[in-house]
Amino acid sequence: MDRLQKAVQLYRVDFMIGFSLAECAEFSDWQFFYTEYLQKELEYAFEELVAMLTGLEKYYQAIECARR
C-alpha cells in the first residue's frame, strides 16, 4: 500500500504536457496514447488503494482517494 500511495503522489500532471514536436505526428500520437496509458494506471492504483483502505476500515482516506 505504501508503494501505491507514493506512486499516486508522484503523478502531478499529464505526461510531457506542453511539449510537442510540431513536425512529427508520430510523436504526438505516441504521447497521446502513453498519456492515456499512464492515466489508466493511475486510475487502477486509486482503485486498489480505495479497496485496501476500505478493508482496513480507513474510510476517510478511502473517500479522499476515490475523490481524487
CYANA upper distance limits for C-alpha pairs under 8 A (distance plus 0.5 A):
  1 MET  CA      5 GLN  CA      6.72
  1 MET  CA     49 LEU  CA      7.27
  1 MET  CA     52 MET  CA      7.89
  2 ASP  CA      6 LYS  CA      6.62
  3 ARG  CA      7 ALA  CA      6.58
  4 LEU  CA      8 VAL  CA      6.76
  4 LEU  CA     45 ALA  CA      6.62
  4 LEU  CA     46 PHE  CA      8.47
  4 LEU  CA     49 LEU  CA      7.45
  5 GLN  CA      9 GLN  CA      6.76
  5 GLN  CA     49 LEU  CA      7.88
  6 LYS  CA     10 LEU  CA      6.88
  7 ALA  CA     11 TYR  CA      7.23
  8 VAL  CA     42 LEU  CA      7.04
  8 VAL  CA     45 ALA  CA      7.61
  8 VAL  CA     46 PHE  CA      7.94
 11 TYR  CA     42 LEU  CA      8.31
 13 VAL  CA     17 ILE  CA      7.59
 14 ASP  CA     35 THR  CA      6.73
 14 ASP  CA     39 GLN  CA      8.29
 15 PHE  CA     31 GLN  CA      7.94
 15 PHE  CA     34 TYR  CA      8.07
 15 PHE  CA     35 THR  CA      5.84
 15 PHE  CA     38 LEU  CA      8.20
 16 MET  CA     31 GLN  CA      8.11
 20 SER  CA     27 PHE  CA      8.21
 20 SER  CA     28 SER  CA      7.25
 21 LEU  CA     25 ALA  CA      8.27
 21 LEU  CA     27 PHE  CA      7.32
 21 LEU  CA     28 SER  CA      7.66
 24 CYS  CA     28 SER  CA      7.22
 25 ALA  CA     29 ASP  CA      6.71
 26 GLU  CA     30 TRP  CA      6.61
 27 PHE  CA     31 GLN  CA      6.45
 28 SER  CA     32 PHE  CA      6.57
 29 ASP  CA     33 PHE  CA      6.74
 30 TRP  CA     34 TYR  CA      6.45
 31 GLN  CA     35 THR  CA      6.52
 32 PHE  CA     36 GLU  CA      6.82
 33 PHE  CA     37 TYR  CA      6.68
 34 TYR  CA     38 LEU  CA      6.72
 35 THR  CA     39 GLN  CA      6.66
 36 GLU  CA     40 LYS  CA      6.77
 37 TYR  CA     41 GLU  CA      6.80
 38 LEU  CA     42 LEU  CA      6.65
 39 GLN  CA     43 GLU  CA      6.67
 40 LYS  CA     44 TYR  CA      6.66
 41 GLU  CA     45 ALA  CA      6.66
 42 LEU  CA     46 PHE  CA      6.76
 43 GLU  CA     47 GLU  CA      6.71
 44 TYR  CA     48 GLU  CA      6.71
 45 ALA  CA     49 LEU  CA      6.65
 46 PHE  CA     50 VAL  CA      6.54
 46 PHE  CA     65 CYS  CA      6.59
 46 PHE  CA     66 ALA  CA      7.29
 47 GLU  CA     51 ALA  CA      6.77
 47 GLU  CA     66 ALA  CA      7.92
 48 GLU  CA     52 MET  CA      6.64
 49 LEU  CA     53 LEU  CA      6.44
 49 LEU  CA     62 ALA  CA      7.65
 49 LEU  CA     65 CYS  CA      7.61
 50 VAL  CA     54 THR  CA      6.44
 50 VAL  CA     61 GLN  CA      8.42
 50 VAL  CA     62 ALA  CA      5.18
 50 VAL  CA     63 ILE  CA      7.89
 50 VAL  CA     65 CYS  CA      6.65
 50 VAL  CA     66 ALA  CA      6.88
 51 ALA  CA     55 GLY  CA      6.63
 51 ALA  CA     62 ALA  CA      8.09
 52 MET  CA     56 LEU  CA      6.85
 53 LEU  CA     57 GLU  CA      6.67
 53 LEU  CA     58 LYS  CA      5.59
 53 LEU  CA     59 TYR  CA      7.13
 53 LEU  CA     61 GLN  CA      7.26
 53 LEU  CA     62 ALA  CA      5.82
 54 THR  CA     58 LYS  CA      6.17
 54 THR  CA     59 TYR  CA      6.14
 54 THR  CA     62 ALA  CA      6.47
 58 LYS  CA     62 ALA  CA      6.75
 59 TYR  CA     63 ILE  CA      6.58
 60 TYR  CA     64 GLU  CA      6.85
 61 GLN  CA     65 CYS  CA      6.77
 62 ALA  CA     66 ALA  CA      6.65
 63 ILE  CA     67 ARG  CA      6.63
 64 GLU  CA     68 ARG  CA      6.86
